[in-house]
C-alpha cells in the first residue's frame, strides 16, 4: 500500500510536533514510532528525509561516547526549534 505525499507530510509534521514537545531530549526511532502508532521503518524513512532537510539531527553516540551500532536517537535541530517556537 502506497501512502500519498500529502499524508507523509502530515505524519512528518506530527513527528516534528512530538520532538518539539519533548525538546531538548533525544529519543530513539522506536519511541517516536510508538508515540505516533506507526511502523518503525516507515518513521525511520521520514526521519532521514527530515534530517536531509535540516529539521532534525541524529545522535548516534550514547552519553558515554560509545557509538550505537543499530540505534539512532533523534532530536529537533536548533534552527527548526527556533522556527517552531516563533510560530507558536
Protein Blocks (a to p, Z undefined) as FASTA:
>chain_A
ZZdfklmmmmmmmmmmmmmmmocbdcdfklmmmmnopafklmmmmmmmmmmnopaccdfb
dfkopacfkbccddddfklmmmmmmmZZ
